[in-house]
Amino acid sequence: MPVGMFHPAASPATVPEADHRSAWRYLRWLVRIRPWPVVLGALLGVLWMVPLALLPLAVGRAIDDGLQGASTAALLGWGGAILVLSLVQVAAGAGLIQAAVGGEMHAVSLTHRVLARQAARLGASLRHQARSGDVVTIAAGDAQSIGNAFEVVGRTAGALCSFVLIAVVLTFTSPVLGVVVLISVPAALLGIGPLLRPLQRRNERQRDQLGTATSQAGDVVAGLRILRGIGGERGFTARFVRASQEVRRAGELAGRMEAWLGAAGVFLPGLVTILVVWLGARLTLAGVITPGELVAFYGASAFLAIPVSTATEAVESLSLAHVAAGRVCRFLRLTPRPRQPADPMPMPPGPLSLTDSLTGITAAAGRLTVVVGPGEYASRTAARITRHGQDGPEPHTRLADVPLDRADLGELRRRVLLSGHTDALFTGPLRAELTCGRPCPDDRLRAALDAADATDILGALPHGLDTHLGEQGRSLSGGQRQRLLLARALLADPDLLVLDDPTSAVDATTEARIVRRVARYRRDRTTVVFTRNPLWLNTADAVCRIAPAPDGDPARPQPHQTLEQTPS
């Protein structure tokens, strides 16, 4: 692993597994993965802050030895020392900025990669376990909060070392002043402590409210056309306004606590400075210390405001990072559904047959089977028989002779595909979206587009297959999106293709062409279509009719369920 300042981009798959047992363990894991930015930042922070602490002491000695002692050599010597301290501080400060940014970017990018890997692992089950707004908030806000804590590490290390140095020097010069500094500065930091717990709670509440509002905003944007069609814009707008106001109120509460924390970081060091200056003036008048030492004590006491304010910033950043790391850990603890079986069974090669004893569905290998049932129940059944979004035993469904819950998940996802009208089109070139990034000849790509009756869409796009699609393909109509989704499913060429209402957004003429072409394109491969459209029924090799149990329990089959097999 490189030890330089910045780390080159790496695939999420190459990142070691994160320690997500607790927030503190996760933060320590980030340090262990690449400690060099943190260590280098701490060293440079010390080199940056210590010269700043020594400057007033050097000025005091210049006054006593050079001015009061009337020694030009001493004055020039201490002036040179002041110049050297300034140059060291400038050089260390430049390096500190780079090291601090490197540590921050390391924490942010590594968190982004583990989040991306976890999202890929969760797959389709992510939407059932986490709100989209929460995921966006974690990636955009919480990752940055963790990075901010890494950015302040160097300055915090310098603040602690400079405080110890000042306390030691003052103690040797004047034990009374040294004791005052050793007691008052830690007391000032302890005075900030009671504000941290309420701040952490309010930040957690504000993050949760922000996730809710982000989810609602995404839902509104995704369904804007439908909302306009049914006149529901006002209702959803009012709902989002209420959610955003809750975020604002939670942010105000957290902001008030942060303001109190910032005020304490200024007020308490100010009290320390006043106390040190007053006591130093008294000691100077009493002849205990020299005027130069008084100037040094004043400069040192004024300097102490920097370590205290830095420590205050560090405590606040660490509190926010702890909240953010806790949310990251909760996301990382989500488990993919379904899980890989302990003893997976291989499926036979070629087209797969499908039987489901719960509903009576029987799809012969290499045939087109249409399943007719109530819309929501049919969609749930399509998800269940392809093992999407569930994590329990599935003894009712078999692929060939293999129970569904015993099939290897990797093989299952490669050979069995569920495609529905609610699937998403991702941002990027249309060609990459349809091929999922795999090499594909143009003739095969156009054959799938023709089967989905989507070739006319290419003519309407400015750059054809190279056109860059926006988020979820919102620049396309509902029918265009649905046909492209169907083309993508056909191009995947699975051994078992399950389509959930694939032509609900197209007109009857287009649908008739799609039905004929899909049946021809998928000849000798198993295809199951959940729909109630008569065009599919008339083309199918077999038709199965399903219905939920009378008491609404999907685990019990309908006792009077009918099964109709019809020739194509």
C-alpha positions as CSV (number, residue, x, y, z in Angstrom):
1,M,0.0,0.0,0.0
2,P,1.5,3.4,-0.9
3,V,2.7,5.5,1.9
4,G,2.6,8.8,0.0
5,M,0.2,11.7,0.8
6,F,-2.6,10.7,-1.5
7,H,-3.8,7.2,-2.4
8,P,-4.7,6.3,-6.0
9,A,-8.3,5.3,-6.8
10,A,-9.1,1.7,-6.1
11,S,-12.0,-0.5,-6.7
12,P,-14.4,-1.0,-3.7
13,A,-13.7,-4.8,-4.0
14,T,-10.1,-4.3,-3.1
15,V,-10.8,-2.5,0.2
16,P,-10.5,-4.7,3.3
17,E,-13.6,-5.4,5.3
18,A,-14.6,-2.6,7.6
19,D,-14.9,-3.0,11.4
20,H,-18.5,-2.0,11.9
21,R,-19.1,-3.4,15.4
22,S,-19.2,0.2,16.8
23,A,-18.6,3.8,15.7
24,W,-15.3,4.0,17.5
25,R,-14.1,0.8,16.0
26,Y,-14.9,2.0,12.5
27,L,-13.0,5.2,13.1
28,R,-10.0,3.3,14.4
29,W,-10.2,1.0,11.4
30,L,-9.9,4.0,9.1
31,V,-6.7,5.0,10.8
32,R,-5.3,1.4,10.7
33,I,-6.0,1.1,7.0
34,R,-3.7,4.0,6.2
35,P,-2.1,5.7,9.2
36,W,0.4,7.8,7.3
37,P,-1.8,10.9,6.7
38,V,-2.8,10.9,10.4
39,V,0.7,10.4,11.7
40,L,2.2,12.9,9.3
41,G,-0.5,15.4,10.0
42,A,0.1,15.1,13.8
43,L,3.9,15.6,13.3
44,L,3.4,18.7,11.1
45,G,0.8,20.0,13.5
46,V,3.3,19.9,16.3
47,L,5.9,21.6,14.1
48,W,3.4,24.2,13.2
49,M,2.0,25.0,16.6
50,V,5.1,24.7,18.8
51,P,7.0,27.6,17.1
52,L,3.8,29.7,17.5
53,A,3.9,28.9,21.2
54,L,7.6,29.7,21.5
55,L,7.4,33.1,19.7
56,P,6.1,35.1,22.8
57,L,8.7,33.5,24.9
58,A,11.5,34.5,22.4
59,V,10.1,38.0,22.3
60,G,10.2,38.2,26.1
61,R,13.8,37.1,26.2
62,A,14.7,39.6,23.4
63,I,13.2,42.4,25.6
64,D,15.1,41.3,28.7
65,D,18.4,40.4,27.2
66,G,18.5,42.7,24.2
67,L,16.7,45.9,25.3
68,Q,16.9,46.0,29.0
69,G,20.4,44.4,29.0
70,A,21.4,46.8,26.2
71,S,23.0,43.9,24.3
72,T,22.9,44.2,20.5
73,A,24.2,40.7,20.1
74,A,21.5,39.2,22.3
75,L,18.9,41.3,20.4
76,L,20.1,40.1,17.1
77,G,20.4,36.5,18.3
78,W,16.8,36.4,19.6
79,G,15.6,38.2,16.5
80,G,17.2,35.4,14.4
81,A,15.6,32.8,16.6
82,I,12.2,34.5,16.0
83,L,12.9,34.4,12.3
84,V,13.8,30.7,12.3
85,L,10.6,29.9,14.4
86,S,8.5,31.8,11.8
87,L,10.1,30.0,8.9
88,V,9.6,26.6,10.5
89,Q,5.9,27.5,11.2
90,V,5.4,28.6,7.6
91,A,6.9,25.4,6.1
92,A,5.1,23.2,8.6
93,G,1.8,25.0,8.0
94,A,2.0,24.4,4.2
95,G,2.7,20.7,4.8
96,L,0.0,20.5,7.4
97,I,-2.6,21.7,5.0
98,Q,-1.7,19.0,2.5
99,A,-1.5,16.2,5.1
100,A,-4.9,17.3,6.6
101,V,-6.6,17.3,3.3
102,G,-5.0,14.0,2.5
103,G,-6.3,12.5,5.7
104,E,-9.8,13.9,5.1
105,M,-10.0,12.6,1.6
106,H,-8.7,9.2,2.7
107,A,-11.5,8.9,5.2
108,V,-14.2,10.2,2.8
109,S,-13.1,8.1,-0.2
110,L,-12.6,5.0,1.8
111,T,-16.1,5.4,3.4
112,H,-17.6,6.0,0.0
113,R,-16.0,2.8,-1.3
114,V,-17.2,0.6,1.6
115,L,-20.7,2.1,1.2
116,A,-20.7,1.4,-2.5
117,R,-19.6,-2.2,-2.0
118,Q,-22.2,-2.7,0.7
119,A,-24.9,-1.3,-1.6
120,A,-23.8,-3.6,-4.4
121,R,-23.9,-6.6,-2.0
122,L,-27.4,-5.7,-0.8
123,G,-28.6,-5.5,-4.3
124,A,-32.4,-5.4,-4.7
125,S,-32.9,-5.9,-1.0
126,L,-31.4,-2.5,-0.3
127,R,-34.7,-0.7,-1.0
128,H,-36.5,-2.9,1.5
129,Q,-34.0,-2.3,4.3
130,A,-33.0,1.4,4.0
131,R,-34.7,4.5,2.7
132,S,-33.1,6.1,-0.3
133,G,-32.8,9.4,1.6
134,D,-30.8,7.8,4.4
135,V,-28.4,6.3,1.9
136,V,-27.9,9.7,0.2
137,T,-27.4,11.4,3.5
138,I,-24.8,8.9,4.7
139,A,-22.9,9.1,1.4
140,A,-23.1,12.9,1.1
141,G,-23.1,14.2,4.7
142,D,-21.9,11.6,7.1
143,A,-18.8,10.6,5.1
144,Q,-17.8,14.3,5.1
145,S,-18.3,14.6,8.8
146,I,-15.9,11.7,9.3
147,G,-13.4,13.3,7.0
148,N,-13.7,16.6,9.0
149,A,-12.6,14.7,12.1
150,F,-9.5,13.4,10.3
151,E,-8.7,16.9,9.0
152,V,-8.5,18.4,12.5
153,V,-6.2,15.7,13.9
154,G,-2.9,17.5,13.1
155,R,-3.9,20.8,14.6
156,T,-5.2,19.0,17.7
157,A,-1.9,17.2,18.2
158,G,-0.1,20.5,17.9
159,A,-2.5,22.2,20.3
160,L,-1.9,19.5,23.0
161,C,1.9,19.6,22.6
162,S,2.1,23.3,22.6
163,F,-0.1,23.5,25.7
164,V,2.2,21.1,27.6
165,L,5.3,23.1,26.4
166,I,3.8,26.4,27.6
167,A,2.7,24.9,30.9
168,V,6.2,23.6,31.5
169,V,8.0,26.8,30.6
170,L,5.7,28.9,32.7
171,T,6.1,26.6,35.6
172,F,9.9,26.8,35.5
173,T,9.7,30.6,35.2
174,S,6.9,31.2,37.7
175,P,5.5,28.2,39.6
176,V,2.4,30.2,40.4
177,L,1.6,31.0,36.8
178,G,2.4,27.4,35.8
179,V,0.0,26.0,38.3
180,V,-2.7,28.5,37.1
181,V,-2.3,27.4,33.5
182,L,-2.2,23.7,34.3
183,I,-5.5,24.0,36.2
184,S,-7.4,26.6,34.3
185,V,-7.0,25.3,30.7
186,P,-8.1,21.7,31.5
187,A,-11.0,23.3,33.6
188,A,-12.0,25.3,30.5
189,L,-12.1,22.1,28.4
190,L,-14.0,20.3,31.0
191,G,-16.5,23.1,31.1
192,I,-17.3,22.3,27.4
193,G,-18.0,18.7,28.2
194,P,-21.7,19.0,29.4
195,L,-22.6,20.5,26.0
196,L,-21.4,17.5,24.0
197,R,-24.1,14.9,24.9
198,P,-27.0,17.2,24.0
199,L,-25.2,18.2,20.8
200,Q,-24.7,14.6,19.8
201,R,-28.4,13.8,20.4
202,R,-29.6,16.8,18.4
203,N,-27.3,16.0,15.5
204,E,-28.6,12.4,15.4
205,R,-32.2,13.7,15.3
206,Q,-31.3,16.2,12.6
207,R,-29.6,13.5,10.4
208,D,-32.7,11.3,10.7
209,Q,-35.0,14.1,9.8
210,L,-32.8,15.0,6.8
211,G,-32.9,11.4,5.6
212,T,-36.7,11.4,5.7
213,A,-37.0,14.7,3.8
214,T,-34.5,13.5,1.2
215,S,-36.5,10.4,0.6
216,Q,-39.7,12.3,0.2
217,A,-38.0,14.8,-2.2
218,G,-36.8,11.8,-4.3
219,D,-40.3,10.3,-4.3
220,V,-41.9,13.6,-5.4
221,V,-39.4,14.1,-8.3
222,A,-39.7,10.5,-9.5
223,G,-43.5,10.7,-9.5
224,L,-43.9,14.3,-10.7
225,R,-45.7,13.4,-13.9
226,I,-48.1,11.1,-12.2
227,L,-48.7,13.7,-9.5
228,R,-49.6,16.3,-12.1
229,G,-51.9,13.9,-13.8
230,I,-53.9,13.2,-10.7
231,G,-53.7,16.7,-9.2
232,G,-51.7,15.5,-6.2
233,E,-49.0,18.2,-6.3
234,R,-50.4,20.3,-3.5
235,G,-50.7,17.4,-1.1
236,F,-47.2,16.1,-1.7
237,T,-45.9,19.7,-1.6
238,A,-47.5,20.2,1.8
239,R,-46.1,16.9,3.0
240,F,-42.6,17.8,1.9
241,V,-42.9,21.3,3.5
242,R,-43.8,19.7,6.8
243,A,-40.8,17.4,6.6
244,S,-38.4,20.2,5.6
245,Q,-39.7,22.3,8.5
246,E,-39.0,19.5,10.9
247,V,-35.4,19.3,9.5
248,R,-35.1,23.1,10.0
249,R,-36.3,22.9,13.6
250,A,-33.9,20.0,14.3
251,G,-31.1,21.9,12.7
252,E,-31.9,25.0,14.7
253,L,-31.7,23.0,17.9
254,A,-28.4,21.5,16.9
255,G,-27.2,25.0,15.8
256,R,-28.0,26.5,19.1
257,M,-26.0,23.9,20.9
258,E,-23.1,24.4,18.5
259,A,-23.3,28.2,19.1
260,W,-23.1,27.6,22.9
261,L,-20.1,25.3,22.2
262,G,-18.4,28.0,20.1
263,A,-19.1,30.7,22.7
264,A,-17.7,28.5,25.5
265,G,-14.6,28.0,23.3
266,V,-14.1,31.8,23.2
267,F,-15.3,32.8,26.7
268,L,-13.4,30.2,28.8
269,P,-10.0,30.8,27.2
270,G,-10.6,34.5,27.6
271,L,-11.0,34.0,31.3
272,V,-7.7,32.1,31.4
273,T,-6.0,35.0,29.5
274,I,-7.4,37.6,31.9
275,L,-6.4,35.6,34.9
276,V,-2.8,35.0,33.6
277,V,-2.3,38.7,32.6
278,W,-3.7,40.0,35.9
279,L,-1.5,37.6,38.0
280,G,1.5,38.3,35.8
281,A,1.1,42.1,36.2
282,R,1.0,41.6,40.0
283,L,4.1,39.5,40.0
284,T,5.9,42.1,37.8
285,L,5.0,44.9,40.2
286,A,6.3,42.8,43.1
287,G,9.6,42.2,41.2
288,V,9.1,38.5,41.0
289,I,9.3,38.4,37.2
290,T,10.8,40.8,34.7
291,P,8.9,43.0,32.1
292,G,10.1,40.7,29.4
293,E,8.7,37.7,31.2
294,L,5.4,39.6,31.6
295,V,5.3,40.1,27.8
296,A,6.0,36.4,27.4
297,F,3.3,35.5,29.8
298,Y,0.8,37.7,28.1
299,G,1.7,36.4,24.7
300,A,1.5,32.8,26.0
301,S,-1.9,33.4,27.7
302,A,-3.2,34.9,24.5
303,F,-1.8,32.0,22.5
304,L,-3.6,29.5,24.8
305,A,-6.9,30.6,23.2
306,I,-5.7,28.8,20.0
307,P,-5.2,25.4,21.6
308,V,-8.4,25.7,23.5
309,S,-10.4,26.7,20.4
310,T,-8.7,23.9,18.4
311,A,-9.6,21.4,21.1
312,T,-13.2,22.7,21.1
313,E,-13.3,22.2,17.3
314,A,-11.8,18.8,17.6
315,V,-14.3,17.7,20.2
316,E,-17.2,19.0,18.1
317,S,-15.8,17.3,15.0
318,L,-15.3,14.1,16.8
319,S,-18.8,14.2,18.2
320,L,-20.2,14.6,14.7
321,A,-17.9,11.9,13.3
322,H,-19.1,9.5,16.0
323,V,-22.7,10.1,15.0
324,A,-21.8,9.7,11.3
325,A,-19.8,6.6,11.9
326,G,-22.7,5.1,13.9
327,R,-25.0,5.6,10.9
328,V,-22.3,4.1,8.5
329,C,-22.0,1.1,10.8
330,R,-25.7,0.5,10.9
331,F,-25.8,0.5,7.1
332,L,-22.8,-1.8,6.9
333,R,-24.5,-4.3,9.3
334,L,-27.4,-4.8,6.9
335,T,-27.3,-8.3,5.5
336,P,-28.1,-9.2,1.9
337,R,-31.4,-10.9,1.4
338,P,-31.6,-13.7,0.5
339,R,-28.5,-15.3,2.0
340,Q,-26.3,-17.8,0.2
341,P,-27.5,-21.3,1.2
342,A,-25.1,-23.3,3.3
343,D,-25.0,-26.3,0.8
344,P,-26.1,-24.9,-2.6
345,M,-27.2,-27.3,-5.3
346,P,-26.2,-26.7,-9.0
347,M,-29.0,-26.3,-11.5
348,P,-29.0,-28.3,-14.8
349,P,-27.8,-26.5,-17.9
350,G,-30.1,-25.1,-20.6
351,P,-33.6,-23.7,-20.3
352,L,-35.1,-24.1,-16.8
353,S,-38.6,-25.3,-15.9
354,L,-40.3,-23.7,-12.9
355,T,-43.0,-25.0,-10.6
356,D,-44.6,-23.4,-7.6
357,S,-46.8,-25.5,-5.4
358,L,-48.1,-22.5,-3.5
359,T,-49.9,-20.9,-6.5
360,G,-49.9,-23.9,-8.9
361,I,-47.7,-22.1,-11.4
362,T,-46.1,-24.6,-13.9
363,A,-43.7,-23.2,-16.5
364,A,-42.3,-25.8,-18.9
365,A,-38.7,-25.4,-20.0
366,G,-38.3,-23.6,-23.3
367,R,-42.0,-22.4,-23.3
368,L,-43.8,-19.0,-22.9
369,T,-46.1,-19.1,-19.9
370,V,-48.4,-16.3,-18.9
371,V,-49.5,-16.0,-15.3
372,V,-52.8,-14.1,-14.6
373,G,-53.5,-12.7,-11.2
374,P,-54.2,-9.5,-9.2
375,G,-51.6,-6.8,-9.8
376,E,-49.9,-6.5,-6.5
377,Y,-50.2,-10.1,-5.6
378,A,-48.8,-11.1,-9.0
379,S,-45.8,-8.7,-8.5
380,R,-45.1,-10.2,-5.0
381,T,-45.4,-13.7,-6.5
382,A,-42.9,-12.8,-9.3
383,A,-40.4,-11.6,-6.7
384,R,-40.9,-14.7,-4.5
385,I,-40.4,-17.3,-7.2
386,T,-37.2,-15.5,-8.3
387,R,-36.0,-15.1,-4.7
388,H,-35.9,-11.3,-4.6
389,G,-36.2,-9.4,-1.3
390,Q,-36.9,-12.4,1.0
391,D,-34.6,-14.3,3.4
392,G,-36.4,-17.4,4.5
393,P,-37.0,-21.0,3.3
394,E,-38.8,-21.3,0.0
395,P,-39.9,-24.9,-0.2
396,H,-42.7,-24.2,-2.7
397,T,-40.7,-23.2,-5.7
398,R,-38.4,-25.4,-7.7
399,L,-36.2,-24.7,-10.7
400,A,-36.0,-28.0,-12.6
401,D,-35.5,-30.3,-9.7
402,V,-33.6,-27.8,-7.5
403,P,-35.5,-26.1,-4.6
404,L,-35.3,-22.4,-5.0
405,D,-33.7,-21.8,-1.5
406,R,-31.0,-24.4,-2.3
407,A,-29.9,-22.8,-5.6
408,D,-26.5,-21.0,-5.6
409,L,-27.2,-17.3,-5.5
410,G,-24.5,-16.4,-8.0
411,E,-25.8,-19.0,-10.5
412,L,-29.4,-18.0,-9.8
413,R,-28.8,-14.3,-10.6
414,R,-26.9,-15.2,-13.8
415,R,-29.5,-17.6,-15.1
416,V,-32.8,-16.3,-13.7
417,L,-33.8,-12.7,-14.4
418,L,-36.8,-10.7,-13.0
419,S,-37.7,-7.6,-15.0
420,G,-40.5,-5.3,-14.0
421,H,-41.9,-1.9,-15.1
422,T,-40.6,-0.3,-11.9
423,D,-36.9,-1.1,-12.7
424,A,-34.6,1.8,-13.0
425,L,-32.5,3.1,-15.9
426,F,-29.2,4.4,-14.6
427,T,-27.3,7.5,-15.6
428,G,-24.9,7.0,-18.5
429,P,-24.6,6.1,-22.1
430,L,-27.6,4.1,-23.4
431,R,-25.3,1.4,-24.9
432,A,-23.7,0.7,-21.5
433,E,-27.1,0.7,-19.8
434,L,-28.5,-1.9,-22.2
435,T,-25.4,-4.1,-22.2
436,C,-24.6,-3.6,-18.5
437,G,-21.1,-2.8,-19.5
438,R,-20.4,-6.1,-21.2
439,P,-19.1,-6.4,-24.8
440,C,-22.0,-6.9,-27.2
441,P,-22.1,-6.8,-31.1
442,D,-24.3,-4.1,-32.6
443,D,-26.4,-6.7,-34.5
444,R,-27.3,-8.5,-31.3
445,L,-28.1,-5.2,-29.5
446,R,-30.3,-4.1,-32.3
447,A,-32.1,-7.5,-32.4
448,A,-33.1,-7.1,-28.8
449,L,-34.2,-3.5,-29.4
450,D,-36.3,-4.7,-32.4
451,A,-37.9,-7.4,-30.2
452,A,-38.9,-4.7,-27.7
453,D,-40.1,-2.4,-30.5
454,A,-37.6,0.2,-29.3
455,T,-35.6,0.9,-32.5
456,D,-37.6,4.1,-33.1
457,I,-36.3,5.4,-29.8
458,L,-32.8,5.5,-31.2
459,G,-33.9,7.7,-34.0
460,A,-35.4,10.2,-31.5
461,L,-32.2,10.4,-29.4
462,P,-29.6,12.9,-30.6
463,H,-26.7,10.4,-30.5
464,G,-28.5,7.1,-30.8
465,L,-26.9,4.3,-28.6
466,D,-24.2,6.8,-27.4
467,T,-26.8,9.2,-26.0
468,H,-26.2,10.0,-22.3
469,L,-29.3,9.2,-20.3
470,G,-30.2,11.4,-17.4
471,E,-31.2,10.1,-13.9
472,Q,-33.6,7.1,-14.3
473,G,-34.1,8.1,-17.9
474,R,-36.6,10.9,-17.0
475,S,-36.1,12.6,-20.4
476,L,-37.9,9.6,-21.9
477,S,-41.6,8.8,-21.8
478,G,-43.0,6.0,-19.7
479,G,-43.5,3.8,-22.7
480,Q,-40.0,4.5,-24.0
481,R,-38.5,3.6,-20.6
482,Q,-40.5,0.4,-20.4
483,R,-39.4,-0.7,-23.9
484,L,-35.7,-0.1,-23.1
485,L,-36.1,-2.0,-19.9
486,L,-37.5,-4.9,-21.8
487,A,-34.7,-4.7,-24.4
488,R,-32.2,-4.8,-21.6
489,A,-33.8,-7.9,-20.1
490,L,-33.9,-9.6,-23.5
491,L,-30.3,-8.8,-24.2
492,A,-29.2,-10.5,-20.9
493,D,-30.5,-13.8,-22.4
494,P,-31.2,-15.6,-19.2
495,D,-32.3,-19.3,-19.1
496,L,-35.4,-18.2,-17.2
497,L,-36.8,-14.7,-17.9
498,V,-39.7,-13.5,-15.6
499,L,-41.4,-10.3,-16.9
500,D,-43.8,-8.4,-14.6
501,D,-46.4,-6.5,-16.7
502,P,-43.8,-5.6,-19.3
503,T,-46.2,-3.7,-21.6
504,S,-48.4,-1.7,-19.2
505,A,-47.3,1.7,-20.5
506,V,-47.5,1.2,-24.3
507,D,-50.5,1.4,-26.7
508,A,-52.3,-1.7,-28.0
509,T,-50.7,-1.6,-31.5
510,T,-47.2,-1.4,-30.0
511,E,-48.0,-4.1,-27.5
512,A,-49.2,-6.5,-30.2
513,R,-45.8,-6.1,-32.0
514,I,-43.9,-6.6,-28.8
515,V,-45.8,-9.8,-27.9
516,R,-45.2,-11.4,-31.3
517,R,-41.5,-10.4,-31.4
518,V,-40.7,-11.4,-27.8
519,A,-42.3,-14.8,-28.3
520,R,-40.2,-15.3,-31.5
521,Y,-37.0,-13.9,-29.8
522,R,-37.4,-16.1,-26.8
523,R,-38.3,-19.3,-28.7
524,D,-36.9,-22.4,-27.0
525,R,-36.1,-20.5,-23.8
526,T,-38.2,-20.3,-20.7
527,T,-40.2,-17.1,-20.3
528,V,-42.9,-16.4,-17.7
529,V,-45.0,-13.2,-18.1
530,F,-47.2,-11.9,-15.3
531,T,-50.0,-9.9,-17.0
532,R,-53.7,-9.8,-17.6
533,N,-53.5,-8.5,-21.2
534,P,-55.3,-10.7,-23.7
535,L,-52.6,-10.2,-26.3
536,W,-50.1,-12.2,-24.2
537,L,-52.8,-14.8,-23.3
538,N,-53.4,-15.5,-27.0
539,T,-49.7,-15.9,-27.7
540,A,-48.7,-18.0,-24.7
541,D,-47.9,-21.7,-24.7
542,A,-49.6,-22.0,-21.3
543,V,-51.7,-19.9,-19.0
544,C,-51.8,-20.1,-15.2
545,R,-54.4,-18.2,-13.2
546,I,-53.5,-17.4,-9.6
547,A,-55.2,-15.7,-6.7
548,P,-54.4,-15.0,-3.0
549,A,-56.0,-17.0,-0.3
550,P,-59.4,-15.8,0.9
551,D,-58.1,-14.7,4.3
552,G,-55.3,-12.7,2.6
553,D,-52.5,-15.0,3.8
554,P,-50.1,-15.4,0.9
555,A,-48.6,-18.5,2.5
556,R,-51.8,-20.5,1.9
557,P,-52.8,-21.4,-1.7
558,Q,-56.3,-20.6,-3.0
559,P,-58.3,-23.8,-2.5
560,H,-60.3,-23.3,-5.7
561,Q,-57.4,-22.1,-7.8
562,T,-57.7,-22.8,-11.5
563,L,-54.9,-23.8,-13.8
564,E,-55.5,-23.6,-17.5
565,Q,-53.0,-24.9,-20.1
566,T,-53.6,-23.6,-23.6
567,P,-51.7,-24.2,-26.8
568,S,-49.9,-21.3,-28.4
